[in-house]
Amino acid sequence: MSRDRHRETLHLRGARSFTQGRFESVAREALDDGWTPEEKAQSELKTEVAIERARSIVSHTDSPDVGFTTSINPYRGCEHGCVYCVRGDTLVLMADGTTKPIADIRVGDAIYGTRREGWYRRYVKQRVLAHWSVIKPAYRVTLEDGSQLVAGGDHRFLTERGWKFVTGTEQGRGRRPHLTTGNKMMGVGAFAAGPNKNDDYRLGYLCGVIRGDAHLGSHPYRRANGRSATAHQFRLALCDVEALLRVQQYLDEWRIHTRHFVFQKAATGRRLLHAIGAQSRPSVDEIRMLIAWPLAASREWAAGFLAGIFDAEGSYNDGCLRICNTDPTIIDWIQRCLQQLDFRFAVEPIVYLRITGGLREHLRFFHTVDPAIVRKRDISGQAVKSSARLAITAIEPLGRAERLFDITTETEDFIANGIVSHNCYARPSHSYLELSPGLDFETKLFAKTNAAELLRETLAKPGYTPQPIALGANTDCYQPIERKFRITRQILEVLAECEHPFTVVTKSALVERDLDILAPMAKKNLVKVFVSIGTLERELARKLEPRAASPQRRLQVLKALSEKQIPCGVMVAALIPALNDKTLEQVLESAAAAGAAEAAYVILRLPNELKDIFKEWLVAHYPQRAEHVVSIVRQIRGGRDNDPRFGTRMSGTGNYAELIERRFELACRKFGLNDHGAARCRAELDCSRFRPPRGGQLNLF
């Protein structure tokens, strides 16, 4: 690969289609990770970290295949994948009531999501935490109202029966809740197109705002010398400066210059009012001409007029959109413009015109006419329900791959083209650290900065029953960003304070930083640390785990733990048939010599989200063995790439799986691991010492 091609691949982010960067030799540890400088990559990949304020931190599992029932994951990401979403031109509902293509969304943007409150989901404002894209096969979902959504098969939308994937099967390996024709999507339906802001639109807007709320007049008066004169004045005063600035801009385009000033200072019971004004006769006469009623109003003029009169006289509260005015001529023009744009309305006492049809029609009004004042377009708190025709009429593959985009948000959802759309932090493959779906999720990470705070709240709840907590069950709790964020350190401080038992699985040397906490807890039988080592062959290890500490460095970690009398063990994972399985006994022997007292192993699993990336990795590095490796994996998994059943998913079935199990047992017996030796007797962690946390603030550093 040429140097230019190498640099290009580092920017092609994605799990399945752009996987080249995943196979580059990039060292994970910035400190002593056991690799020599020659073995490190020549160019480092940039890591992006987003802050995540988690709502809960202790996870529970009833799987019989893992040795824990509760776990904590301080970070999302590292070597795991997210579901990619929708096509780049899909419109997302922004927090100011406008829309923007998802391809143009940026981290930090304010958008709408939903949150369940009582019986309903309700719209809430939130922030975008991450944004990325990938090229993968796309599907078109057509709805009853004619609108369409283009998304990846793994994306989820909210239906009347809950979240559903775009594709799936009713039985077998691909079984999962998925969209079918007849399902009804939840949301407001397709967003309306915005107005064409041509001269007609601008004239209509000026007419609506100025006739609705401005002072425009010429008044005779007598000067001090007794002579008659005429004062010409234009003044528009509003609380919301967005409308003022738009009017000032439009007037400037007709070379009518106005000055901006404070009309009323804020005081008790009074709001701050800004104003623009002009006092020359030519300016006032020109404005009169601009706001004259047209002989025949175009759709653009009608949209501009409704936007202007709404900014001047409209309101939007408690799901009711009203425009108020007492001038019969203005009321007549409002009705004519609403009819021209196909809006239904009702006329109420005190001359209110109320647009009917619920949130769907209110959003269509905002998008069709585009008023300037953001405050009047706030839909927060409204329930996610609609009369829109959102039943699915067709789901079809496009037959090609497209660039699809996804965002991560605070509520884990967003509004895509009027439909509530889920975003995922990670694929279901979060079980094993060494199986990465691609470059995106080695470099786009999420730090749960409130993890220790949530843990303290959980442990303080009445009736809490302590069970050993597994740290980093999904992602390595000692991955490189831990050096900066210290979230794992904060969690350990809370557990130490409460004398709560826990276990750690890591492949990082950073665990040595916390020996000052681990050692005292070990004396109370409150902690065990497992170090993951898949092979001792340096070249293979560098290809398998290019950003992790070297195997030799991990053996040094085991030795350091043992010297501090911290119970430790080795996790041989993932054990890959015909690749690193031959070194099983060597790993166990070296780990035992370094001080490990326990051992476990996990045979390679290939869930749907990982099978393609692993097969590509095999072809890239071991093309002659690739077919053989996959063949044995399928033998272990009952003829499939993966067997998700409890009881067999970690160890597999068949002759090969039985052979590995027998080899593992004999090696453990030979090297004194797993109770095979008086000096290495395993003891269950002590849950009896637990005490609830004390009050007061948590020391974060």
C-alpha positions in Angstrom: 0.0 0.0 0.0 1.4 3.4 -0.9 2.0 6.1 1.7 -0.8 8.3 0.3 -3.2 5.3 0.2 -2.2 4.5 3.8 -3.1 8.0 4.9 -6.4 7.9 3.1 -7.5 4.7 4.8 -7.1 6.3 8.2 -9.9 8.7 7.3 -12.3 6.0 6.0 -14.3 5.4 9.1 -16.7 2.5 9.4 -17.0 -1.0 10.6 -17.8 -3.1 7.5 -17.0 -1.1 4.4 -14.0 0.9 5.5 -12.0 -1.5 7.6 -8.5 -0.9 6.4 -7.6 1.3 9.3 -8.6 -1.3 11.8 -5.7 -3.4 10.7 -3.0 -0.8 11.1 -0.4 -1.2 13.8 -1.3 1.5 16.2 -0.1 1.2 19.8 -2.8 1.6 22.5 -0.8 2.6 25.5 0.9 6.0 25.7 3.0 4.9 28.6 5.0 1.7 28.9 3.0 -0.8 27.0 5.7 -3.3 26.2 6.2 -2.4 22.5 9.4 -1.1 21.2 9.4 2.1 19.2 10.0 0.2 16.0 6.8 -1.8 16.5 4.6 1.3 16.8 2.7 2.9 14.0 4.1 5.8 12.2 0.8 7.8 12.4 -1.5 7.9 15.4 -5.3 7.9 15.0 -7.2 10.7 16.6 -9.5 9.7 19.4 -12.7 11.7 19.9 -14.3 11.5 23.4 -17.8 12.7 24.2 -19.1 13.3 27.7 -22.1 11.1 28.5 -24.3 11.8 31.5 -25.6 8.3 32.2 -29.0 7.6 33.8 -27.9 4.4 35.5 -24.5 2.7 35.9 -25.0 -0.8 37.4 -26.1 -3.4 34.7 -27.6 -6.8 35.5 -27.4 -10.0 33.6 -28.9 -13.5 34.1 -26.6 -15.3 31.6 -25.2 -18.5 33.0 -22.1 -18.1 30.7 -20.5 -15.3 32.6 -19.2 -15.3 36.2 -21.1 -12.2 37.4 -24.6 -10.9 37.7 -23.8 -7.2 38.0 -21.3 -5.0 36.1 -20.2 -1.4 35.5 -18.9 0.0 32.2 -17.3 3.4 32.7 -16.9 4.0 29.0 -18.8 3.2 25.7 -16.7 2.4 22.7 -13.0 1.3 22.6 -13.4 -1.8 20.4 -17.1 -2.0 19.8 -19.6 -0.8 17.2 -22.6 1.4 16.8 -25.5 1.0 14.4 -25.3 3.3 11.4 -28.4 5.1 10.5 -29.9 7.1 7.6 -29.1 8.8 4.4 -27.4 12.1 4.6 -30.3 14.2 3.2 -32.6 12.9 5.9 -33.9 16.0 7.8 -33.5 16.2 11.5 -35.7 18.4 13.7 -33.6 21.0 15.4 -34.3 22.6 18.8 -35.2 25.9 17.1 -38.0 24.3 15.2 -36.1 24.3 11.9 -34.7 21.2 10.1 -31.2 20.3 8.9 -29.9 17.3 6.9 -28.3 14.8 9.2 -25.1 15.0 7.1 -24.8 18.6 8.2 -25.4 18.0 11.9 -22.4 18.7 14.2 -21.5 17.7 17.8 -23.0 20.2 20.2 -26.1 21.0 18.0 -29.4 21.3 19.9 -32.1 19.0 18.5 -35.3 17.4 19.6 -35.6 13.9 21.0 -38.1 12.2 23.1 -38.4 11.0 26.7 -41.1 8.9 28.4 -43.1 10.8 31.0 -46.1 8.8 32.4 -48.2 7.3 29.6 -46.6 9.2 26.8 -43.3 9.9 25.2 -42.8 13.7 25.0 -40.6 15.8 22.8 -37.6 17.3 24.7 -34.6 19.3 23.6 -31.1 17.7 23.8 -27.6 17.9 22.5 -25.7 15.9 19.8 -22.8 14.0 21.4 -21.2 12.4 18.3 -21.7 12.3 14.5 -20.2 9.9 11.9 -20.9 8.0 8.7 -20.3 4.7 6.8 -21.1 3.1 3.5 -23.3 0.1 3.7 -26.4 -1.5 2.0 -29.4 0.7 2.3 -33.2 0.0 2.4 -36.1 2.2 1.5 -39.1 2.4 3.9 -42.3 3.9 2.3 -45.1 5.2 4.4 -48.8 5.6 3.7 -48.5 9.4 3.3 -46.0 8.8 0.5 -42.9 9.8 2.5 -39.8 7.7 2.4 -36.9 6.9 4.7 -33.6 5.4 3.5 -31.7 3.6 6.3 -29.4 0.7 7.1 -31.0 -2.7 8.0 -29.7 -2.4 11.6 -31.4 0.9 12.2 -34.4 1.2 14.5 -37.6 3.3 14.4 -40.3 3.7 16.9 -43.6 2.1 16.0 -46.9 1.7 17.8 -45.5 -1.7 19.0 -42.1 -0.3 20.2 -38.7 -0.1 18.7 -38.1 -2.2 15.6 -35.2 -2.8 13.3 -35.5 -2.1 9.6 -34.8 -5.7 8.7 -35.0 -9.1 10.5 -36.5 -12.5 10.4 -39.3 -14.3 12.4 -37.1 -17.1 13.4 -33.5 -18.4 13.2 -30.3 -16.4 13.5 -31.7 -13.1 12.2 -34.7 -13.2 14.5 -35.4 -9.8 16.1 -38.3 -7.2 16.1 -38.4 -5.7 12.7 -40.6 -3.5 10.5 -43.4 -5.1 8.5 -46.0 -3.6 6.2 -48.9 -2.4 8.3 -46.8 -1.3 11.2 -47.4 2.4 12.1 -44.5 4.7 12.7 -44.6 7.2 15.6 -44.0 10.9 14.9 -45.5 13.7 13.0 -44.8 12.6 9.5 -42.7 14.0 6.7 -41.5 17.6 7.2 -42.7 20.2 4.9 -40.4 22.0 2.5 -39.3 25.5 3.5 -40.4 28.6 1.6 -38.7 30.1 -1.4 -37.5 33.4 0.1 -37.7 35.5 -3.0 -38.8 39.1 -3.3 -42.4 38.1 -2.9 -41.7 36.3 0.3 -39.8 39.3 1.7 -42.5 41.7 0.7 -45.1 39.5 2.4 -43.1 39.2 5.5 -42.6 43.0 5.8 -46.4 43.4 5.2 -47.3 41.0 8.0 -44.9 42.3 10.6 -45.3 46.0 9.9 -49.1 46.0 9.6 -49.3 43.7 12.6 -47.1 45.6 15.1 -45.4 48.6 13.7 -46.1 52.4 13.8 -46.0 53.9 10.3 -47.4 57.4 9.8 -47.1 61.0 8.8 -48.4 63.5 11.2 -48.8 67.3 10.8 -47.6 69.5 13.6 -46.8 73.1 14.2 -43.2 74.2 14.8 -42.2 76.7 17.5 -42.1 79.5 14.9 -45.7 78.8 14.0 -45.1 77.2 10.7 -46.8 73.9 9.8 -44.8 70.8 9.2 -45.2 67.0 8.8 -43.4 64.4 10.9 -42.7 61.1 9.2 -42.0 58.0 11.4 -41.5 54.3 11.1 -40.9 52.3 14.3 -41.1 48.6 15.1 -40.6 47.5 18.7 -40.5 43.8 19.7 -39.2 41.7 22.5 -37.7 39.2 20.1 -34.7 40.5 18.2 -34.8 37.8 15.5 -37.8 39.4 13.8 -36.3 42.9 14.1 -33.1 41.8 12.5 -35.0 40.1 9.6 -37.1 43.2 9.0 -33.9 45.4 9.1 -32.2 43.1 6.6 -35.1 43.0 4.2 -35.4 46.8 4.3 -31.7 47.2 3.7 -32.1 45.2 0.5 -34.5 47.9 -0.7 -32.0 50.6 0.5 -34.1 51.7 3.4 -31.7 52.2 6.3 -33.0 52.0 9.8 -31.4 52.5 13.2 -31.5 49.9 16.0 -32.1 51.2 19.6 -33.5 50.1 22.9 -37.2 51.2 23.1 -37.9 50.1 26.7 -35.4 49.0 29.3 -36.2 45.9 31.4 -37.8 46.6 34.8 -40.1 44.9 37.2 -43.1 43.8 35.2 -41.7 45.0 31.9 -39.6 43.2 29.3 -36.7 44.6 27.4 -37.9 46.0 24.0 -35.6 46.6 21.1 -36.7 48.7 18.1 -35.7 49.8 14.7 -36.9 53.1 13.1 -36.6 55.6 10.3 -37.8 59.2 10.1 -37.2 60.5 6.6 -40.2 61.0 4.2 -38.6 58.9 1.4 -38.1 56.0 3.8 -41.6 56.1 5.1 -43.1 56.5 1.6 -41.1 53.6 0.3 -42.2 51.3 3.2 -45.8 52.2 2.5 -45.3 51.0 -1.1 -43.6 47.8 0.1 -46.4 46.7 2.4 -49.2 47.5 -0.1 -51.8 44.7 -0.5 -51.1 42.8 -3.7 -53.6 42.5 -6.5 -52.9 38.7 -6.6 -50.9 37.1 -3.8 -48.4 34.4 -4.8 -47.7 31.4 -2.6 -44.4 32.9 -1.6 -46.1 36.2 -0.6 -48.7 34.3 1.4 -46.0 32.3 3.2 -44.0 35.5 4.0 -47.2 37.3 5.2 -48.1 34.5 7.5 -44.6 34.4 8.9 -44.6 38.1 9.5 -48.1 38.3 11.1 -47.2 35.4 13.3 -44.0 37.0 14.5 -46.0 40.2 15.2 -49.3 38.9 16.6 -49.0 35.1 16.9 -48.5 32.8 19.9 -47.8 29.1 20.5 -48.7 27.8 23.9 -49.9 24.4 25.2 -50.1 23.0 21.7 -52.3 25.9 20.4 -51.2 28.0 17.5 -53.1 31.3 17.3 -52.9 34.6 15.4 -54.7 37.6 16.9 -55.8 40.8 15.2 -58.8 43.1 15.3 -58.5 44.6 11.8 -61.0 43.0 9.5 -58.8 43.5 6.5 -55.8 41.8 8.1 -58.1 39.0 9.4 -59.4 38.5 5.8 -55.8 38.3 4.4 -54.7 35.8 7.1 -57.6 33.5 6.1 -57.0 33.9 2.4 -53.3 33.0 2.9 -54.0 30.0 5.1 -56.4 28.7 2.6 -53.9 29.2 -0.2 -51.4 27.0 1.7 -54.0 24.4 2.6 -54.2 25.0 6.3 -57.4 24.4 8.3 -58.3 26.9 10.9 -61.0 28.1 13.3 -62.0 31.7 14.1 -62.5 32.3 17.8 -63.9 35.2 19.9 -61.7 38.3 20.3 -60.7 37.5 16.7 -58.2 34.7 17.1 -57.5 32.4 14.2 -56.4 29.0 15.5 -54.7 26.5 13.2 -56.2 23.0 13.7 -54.7 19.6 13.0 -52.4 19.2 16.0 -48.6 19.2 16.2 -48.3 17.8 12.6 -50.0 20.8 11.1 -48.2 23.2 13.5 -44.8 22.0 12.4 -46.0 22.2 8.8 -46.9 25.8 9.4 -43.5 26.6 11.0 -41.6 24.9 8.1 -43.8 26.2 5.3 -43.7 29.9 6.3 -40.6 30.0 8.5 -41.3 32.7 11.1 -38.2 34.3 12.6 -38.9 34.1 16.4 -37.5 30.8 17.8 -39.4 31.2 21.1 -42.7 30.7 19.4 -41.7 27.4 17.8 -41.0 25.4 20.9 -42.8 22.0 21.0 -41.1 20.7 24.2 -43.4 18.7 26.4 -45.9 17.7 23.7 -46.8 14.1 23.4 -45.6 11.9 20.6 -48.9 11.2 19.0 -50.3 12.1 15.6 -53.1 11.5 13.1 -50.6 11.4 10.2 -50.9 8.4 7.9 -47.6 6.7 8.9 -48.4 3.0 8.2 -45.6 1.2 6.3 -46.6 0.3 2.8 -43.2 -1.1 1.6 -39.7 -2.1 2.7 -37.3 -2.8 -0.1 -33.5 -3.0 -0.5 -32.0 -0.4 -2.8 -29.6 -3.0 -4.2 -26.6 -0.7 -3.5 -24.6 0.6 -0.7 -24.9 4.3 0.3 -23.2 6.6 2.7 -25.4 6.5 5.8 -25.1 8.8 8.9 -25.7 8.4 12.6 -25.6 10.7 15.6 -25.4 10.0 19.3 -27.7 12.1 21.5 -28.5 12.6 25.1 -31.9 10.8 24.9 -30.6 8.1 22.5 -33.1 9.1 19.8 -33.9 12.0 17.4 -36.6 12.9 14.9 -35.7 11.8 11.4 -38.0 13.2 8.7 -40.8 13.3 11.2 -40.3 9.8 12.6 -38.8 9.0 16.0 -35.5 7.4 15.2 -33.2 5.5 17.6 -29.5 6.0 17.8 -27.3 3.2 19.3 -24.1 3.6 21.3 -22.9 0.1 20.4 -23.7 -3.0 18.5 -24.8 -6.1 20.5 -21.2 -7.4 20.2 -20.1 -5.6 23.4 -19.2 -8.8 25.1 -15.6 -9.2 24.1 -12.8 -6.6 24.1 -10.7 -8.1 21.3 -13.4 -8.2 18.6 -13.6 -4.7 17.1 -16.2 -3.9 14.4 -14.0 -1.2 13.0 -12.0 2.0 13.2 -15.0 4.2 14.1 -15.4 2.6 17.5 -11.8 2.5 18.4 -11.7 6.3 18.0 -15.2 7.6 18.9 -15.6 7.0 22.7 -18.0 8.1 25.4 -17.1 8.8 29.0 -19.7 8.4 31.7 -18.4 11.2 33.9 -21.2 10.8 36.5 -20.6 7.0 37.0 -19.2 7.3 40.5 -22.1 9.6 41.5 -24.7 7.1 40.2 -22.9 4.2 41.9 -23.0 6.0 45.2 -26.7 6.6 44.8 -27.3 2.9 43.9 -25.3 1.6 46.9 -27.1 4.0 49.2 -30.6 2.7 48.3 -32.5 0.9 51.1 -32.5 -2.8 50.7 -29.5 -2.9 48.4 -28.0 -6.4 48.4 -24.3 -6.5 47.5 -23.0 -8.9 44.8 -19.5 -8.8 43.2 -19.5 -6.1 40.5 -17.6 -6.8 37.3 -15.8 -3.7 36.1 -15.4 -3.3 32.3 -17.5 -6.3 31.3 -18.2 -4.7 27.8 -15.3 -2.3 27.3 -11.9 -2.1 29.0 -12.3 0.1 32.1 -8.6 0.9 31.8 -8.5 2.0 28.2 -6.2 5.0 27.4 -8.7 7.8 28.1 -9.0 6.6 31.7 -5.7 8.4 32.3 -7.4 11.7 31.7 -11.0 11.1 32.9 -10.1 8.8 35.9 -13.7 7.4 36.0 -12.5 3.9 37.0 -10.4 5.4 39.7 -13.5 7.3 41.1 -15.5 4.1 41.0 -12.8 2.2 42.9 -12.8 4.9 45.6 -16.5 4.5 46.1 -16.2 0.7 46.3 -13.3 0.9 48.7 -15.3 3.3 50.9 -18.2 0.9 51.0 -16.0 -2.3 51.2 -17.9 -3.6 48.2 -16.4 -6.6 46.3 -15.6 -6.3 42.6 -13.6 -7.9 39.8 -11.7 -6.4 36.9 -10.8 -7.7 33.4 -8.3 -5.6 31.5 -5.5 -5.8 28.9 -4.0 -2.5 30.0 -1.0 -1.8 32.1 -2.8 1.2 33.6 -4.3 -1.0 36.3 -0.9 -0.7 38.1 -1.8 3.0 38.8 -4.5 1.8 41.3 -2.5 -0.7 43.3 -2.8 1.7 46.3 -6.6 0.9 46.3 -6.5 -2.7 45.1 -3.9 -3.9 47.6 -5.8 -2.9 50.8 -9.1 -4.3 49.4 -7.4 -7.6 48.5 -6.4 -8.0 52.2 -10.2 -7.9 52.9 -11.0 -10.4 50.1 -12.8 -7.8 48.1 -11.1 -7.8 44.7 -9.8 -10.0 41.9 -8.1 -8.8 38.7 -8.0 -10.8 35.5 -5.6 -9.9 32.7 -6.6 -10.8 29.2 -3.9 -12.5 27.1 -4.8 -14.3 23.9 -1.3 -15.2 22.8 2.4 -14.7 23.6 3.4 -14.3 20.0 4.2 -10.7 19.6 3.6 -10.4 15.8 0.2 -12.1 16.1 -0.7 -10.1 19.2 0.1 -6.9 17.4 -2.2 -7.8 14.5 -5.0 -9.0 16.7 -4.9 -6.1 19.2 -2.8 -3.3 17.6 -3.6 -0.7 20.3 -3.3 -2.9 23.4 -0.3 -3.5 25.6 2.0 -6.3 24.5 1.6 -9.8 25.9 4.9 -9.5 27.8 3.8 -6.3 29.4 0.6 -7.9 30.6 2.6 -10.7 32.2 4.5 -7.9 34.1 1.1 -6.6 35.2 0.2 -10.0 36.6 3.6 -10.1 38.5 3.0 -6.7 40.0 -0.5 -7.7 41.1 0.8 -10.9 42.6 3.7 -9.1 44.5 1.0 -6.9 46.1 -0.9 -10.1 47.1 -3.8 -9.1 44.9 -5.7 -12.2 43.7 -5.2 -12.3 39.9 -5.9 -14.5 37.0 -5.5 -14.8 33.2 -8.3 -14.7 30.7 -7.2 -16.5 27.4 -9.5 -14.6 25.0 -10.4 -14.8 22.3 -9.1 -18.3 21.5 -9.1 -18.5 17.7 -9.1 -22.0 16.1 -6.0 -22.7 14.0 -4.5 -19.3 14.8 -3.7 -18.8 18.5 -5.1 -22.0 20.1 -1.7 -23.7 19.8 -0.3 -21.3 22.4 -3.0 -22.0 25.1 -0.6 -24.0 27.3 2.2 -21.5 26.9 0.0 -18.6 28.0 -1.3 -20.5 31.0 2.2 -21.6 32.1 3.6 -18.0 31.7 0.7 -16.5 33.6 1.0 -19.0 36.5 4.7 -18.2 36.7 3.9 -14.5 36.9 1.6 -15.1 39.8 -1.9 -15.8 38.4 -4.0 -18.1 40.5 -7.0 -18.5 38.3 -7.6 -18.9 34.6 -10.5 -18.9 32.1 -10.9 -18.9 28.3 -13.4 -17.9 25.7 -13.5 -19.4 22.2 -14.0 -16.9 19.4 -17.6 -15.8 18.8 -18.7 -14.1 15.6 -22.1 -12.3 16.2 -23.7 -10.9 13.1 -22.0 -7.5 13.7 -18.5 -9.0 13.8 -18.4 -11.8 11.3 -17.6 -9.6 8.3 -14.9 -7.5 9.9 -13.2 -10.6 11.3 -13.3 -12.5 8.0 -11.8 -9.4 6.2 -9.1 -9.3 8.9 -8.3 -13.0 8.2 -8.1 -12.4 4.5 -5.8 -9.4 5.0 -3.3 -11.1 7.4 -3.7 -14.9 7.0 -5.3 -15.5 3.5 -4.1 -19.1 3.4 -5.7 -20.0 6.8 -8.9 -17.9 6.5 -11.2 -20.6 5.1 -9.8 -23.2 7.6 -10.3 -20.9 10.6 -13.9 -20.0 9.6 -14.7 -23.7 9.0 -13.6 -24.7 12.5 -15.5 -21.8 14.0 -18.7 -23.1 12.3 -18.0 -26.6 13.6 -17.9 -25.3 17.1 -21.1 -23.2 16.6 -23.3 -25.9 15.2 -22.7 -25.0 11.5 -23.2 -21.3 12.0 -20.8 -18.3 12.5 -22.3 -17.8 16.0 -24.3 -19.7 18.5 -26.1 -17.3 20.8 -27.6 -19.9 23.2 -26.9 -19.6 26.9 -24.7 -22.5 28.1 -22.8 -22.9 24.8 -22.1 -19.5 23.4 -18.8 -19.1 25.3 -17.3 -22.5 25.0 -18.9 -24.0 21.9 -19.9 -27.6 21.2 -18.5 -30.5 19.2 -15.1 -32.4 19.1 -12.9 -29.3 18.8 -14.6 -27.5 21.7 -14.3 -30.6 23.9 -10.6 -30.9 22.9 -9.9 -27.3 24.0 -11.8 -27.9 27.2 -9.7 -31.0 28.0 -6.4 -29.2 27.1 -7.4 -26.3 29.4 -8.2 -28.5 32.3 -4.9 -30.5 32.0 -2.8 -27.3 31.7 -4.5 -25.8 34.8 -3.8 -28.9 36.8 -0.2 -29.0 35.6 0.5 -25.3 36.4 -1.5 -25.1 39.6 -4.3 -22.9 38.4 -8.0 -22.9 39.5 -7.7 -24.7 42.9 -5.1 -27.1 41.7 -2.5 -26.3 44.4 -2.8 -25.5 48.1 -1.1 -22.2 47.8 -3.6 -21.1 45.1 -6.9 -21.9 46.7 -9.7 -19.7 45.3 -11.9 -17.9 47.8 -15.2 -16.3 47.0 -15.2 -12.5 47.4 -16.6 -11.3 50.8 -20.0 -9.5 50.5 -20.5 -9.4 54.3 -18.3 -6.4 54.9 -20.5 -4.0 52.8 -21.7 -0.8 54.3 -23.7 2.0 52.6 -21.7 5.1 51.5 -21.4 8.1 53.7 -23.0 11.4 52.8 -21.1 14.4 51.4 -19.5 15.2 48.1 -17.4 12.7 46.1 -13.8 13.5 45.7 -13.5 13.4 41.9 -9.7 13.4 41.7 
